[in-house]
Amino acid sequence: MTALIFQPAKNAMQSGRAGTRNWVLKFEPSARRNIDPLMGWTGTTDTSGQITMKFNSCAEAERFAKDHGLEYEIIATAPRRRLSKSYSDNFRPDRRQSWTH
């Protein structure tokens, strides 16, 4: 089993960044999902996909994987690009898009 170590992304439904500072160790699925013919639900026999462990740093997660003999892959997080916006920019005369109500 291969473990993935990464920082989770910000929730797209909220403006806050709660839970994005921790590092997560999660296992890659080792069995494929199957569809139940009666209900149409998806399921799997792989129970390791339900395990998610949180760590304060990448080094802690890496040390845990090494101590338990797990193969792991660290997924680097992309740097955040911050777009500065101003309310007054909506009314600038050199705006690229036309302003309508």
Buried (B, 14 or more C-beta within 10 A) or exposed (E): EEBBBBBBEEEEEEEEEEEEEBBBBBBEEEEEEEEEEEEEEEEBEBEBBEEEBEBEEBEBBBEBBEEEEBEBEBEEEEEEEEEEEEEEEEEEEEEEEEEEE
